[in-house]
Amino acid sequence: MERQYVMGKILGLWVLSTCFMFALHAIVCLIASVTLREAVPGYLAASLLCSFNLLFVIVAVLLLSLLMPDIVAFLCVVAIGVVGPVVDWIYALSHSEMAQAMIPESDGHPQLALSWGEIVHYAWPKLSGAQHFASAFIGGAGFHGFGSAYPLINVLLYCLILSVLLFRRFRNEEII
């Protein structure tokens, strides 16, 4: 019974929010098509790909709302979304040529293959990266291997992990 309730809540919220987002993107697609005088179906494909970000937000808020007040759960998920681009920016900055030139070489100490910053960069939910991947379909850039699809795979893995945690945690809750 609990699994059906949770699954219905997740799917209901996801389908409803995806429909609203798809309608918004369809309007933008229509305006762009009329303005450019050519069909731009990439907006609709990008909308469907961005729906996985909505799924992440829904599952994360539902899980966190079992542990804390709803508004705090929502603000935590918003913080995850805001921190993501900052983590990406810091990672890109630390791997720039200028930053590499400022970091002193350590001859006596071996370099770690993976630093804490890189672990955080790769493990953090890539909500903005999934949007960038989806936006590549608007311009016709499309799929360019695993590197461009990694943010979407990252978000899908988080959705799966958070869903499992939500189902396990909800087993102990009572439906009101």
C-alpha positions in Angstrom: 0.0 0.0 0.0 2.8 2.4 0.9 4.7 1.8 -2.3 1.6 2.5 -4.4 1.0 5.7 -2.5 4.6 6.9 -2.9 4.8 5.9 -6.5 1.4 7.6 -7.3 2.6 10.8 -5.6 5.9 10.8 -7.4 4.4 10.0 -10.8 1.5 12.4 -10.4 3.7 15.3 -9.5 6.2 14.5 -12.2 3.6 14.1 -14.9 1.8 17.3 -13.9 4.9 19.4 -13.7 6.3 17.9 -16.9 3.1 18.7 -18.7 3.3 22.3 -17.5 7.0 22.6 -18.5 6.3 20.9 -21.8 3.5 23.4 -22.5 5.8 26.3 -21.7 8.5 24.9 -24.0 5.9 24.2 -26.7 5.0 27.9 -26.6 8.6 28.9 -26.8 9.1 26.4 -29.7 6.1 27.9 -31.5 7.3 31.5 -31.1 10.8 30.5 -32.2 9.5 28.6 -35.2 7.3 31.6 -36.3 10.1 34.0 -35.7 12.8 32.0 -37.5 10.3 30.6 -40.1 11.5 27.1 -39.6 10.7 24.3 -37.3 12.8 24.0 -34.1 11.8 20.6 -32.6 14.8 20.7 -30.3 12.8 22.6 -27.7 10.5 19.7 -27.2 13.3 17.2 -26.9 15.1 19.4 -24.4 11.9 19.7 -22.4 11.6 16.0 -22.1 15.2 15.7 -21.0 14.8 18.5 -18.5 11.9 16.6 -17.0 14.4 14.3 -15.2 15.6 17.4 -13.3 11.9 17.8 -12.1 11.9 14.1 -11.1 15.1 14.7 -9.0 13.5 17.7 -7.3 10.3 15.9 -6.6 11.9 12.8 -5.1 14.5 14.8 -3.1 11.9 17.1 -1.6 9.6 14.1 -0.8 12.4 12.3 0.9 13.7 15.3 2.8 10.2 16.3 3.8 10.0 13.1 5.8 13.0 14.2 7.8 12.4 18.0 8.2 9.7 20.6 7.5 8.5 20.9 3.9 9.9 24.4 3.3 13.3 23.5 4.7 13.3 20.4 2.5 12.5 22.6 -0.5 15.2 25.1 0.4 17.8 22.3 0.8 17.0 21.1 -2.7 17.2 24.6 -4.1 20.6 24.9 -2.4 21.7 21.7 -4.1 20.7 23.3 -7.4 22.5 26.5 -6.7 25.7 24.9 -5.4 26.0 22.7 -8.4 27.2 25.4 -10.9 29.4 26.9 -8.2 31.1 23.5 -7.8 31.5 23.2 -11.6 32.9 26.7 -11.7 35.5 26.0 -9.0 36.5 22.8 -10.7 36.9 24.5 -14.0 38.9 27.3 -12.5 41.2 25.0 -10.6 41.9 23.1 -13.8 42.6 26.2 -15.9 46.1 26.9 -17.1 46.4 30.0 -15.0 45.5 28.1 -11.8 47.9 25.3 -12.7 50.7 27.8 -13.1 50.0 29.3 -9.7 50.1 25.9 -7.9 53.6 25.0 -6.8 54.9 21.6 -7.9 55.6 19.2 -5.1 58.6 17.0 -6.0 58.7 14.9 -2.9 55.0 14.2 -2.5 53.1 12.1 -5.0 50.0 13.6 -6.5 46.7 11.9 -5.6 44.8 10.6 -8.6 41.6 12.1 -7.4 41.3 15.1 -5.0 38.4 15.9 -2.7 37.4 18.7 -5.0 37.2 16.3 -8.0 35.2 13.8 -5.9 32.7 16.6 -5.0 32.6 17.8 -8.6 31.8 14.4 -10.0 29.5 13.2 -7.2 27.4 16.4 -6.9 24.0 16.3 -8.6 24.4 17.9 -12.1 21.1 19.7 -12.5 22.5 22.5 -14.5 24.7 20.1 -16.5 21.6 18.1 -17.4 20.0 21.4 -18.6 23.1 22.2 -20.7 23.0 18.7 -22.2 19.3 19.2 -23.1 19.9 22.6 -24.5 22.4 21.1 -27.0 19.4 19.6 -28.7 18.0 23.0 -29.4 21.0 24.2 -31.3 21.4 20.8 -33.1 24.6 20.0 -31.3 23.2 16.7 -30.0 25.0 13.9 -28.3 28.8 14.0 -28.1 29.7 10.8 -26.1 29.7 10.0 -22.4 31.1 13.3 -21.3 28.1 15.3 -22.5 25.6 12.7 -21.2 27.3 12.4 -17.8 25.2 15.1 -16.1 21.9 13.4 -17.2 23.2 10.0 -16.1 24.3 11.6 -12.8 20.7 13.0 -12.2 19.1 9.7 -13.2 21.4 7.8 -10.7 20.5 10.3 -8.0 16.8 9.8 -8.8 17.2 6.1 -8.5 19.1 6.3 -5.2 16.8 8.9 -3.7 13.7 6.8 -4.8 15.1 3.7 -3.0 15.8 5.7 0.1 12.3 7.3 -0.1 10.6 3.9 -0.4 12.7 2.5 2.5 12.0 5.5 4.7 8.3 5.7 3.9 7.8 2.1 5.1 8.1 3.4 8.6 5.6 6.3 8.1 1.8 6.3 8.5 -0.4 7.5 5.7 -2.6 10.3 7.0 
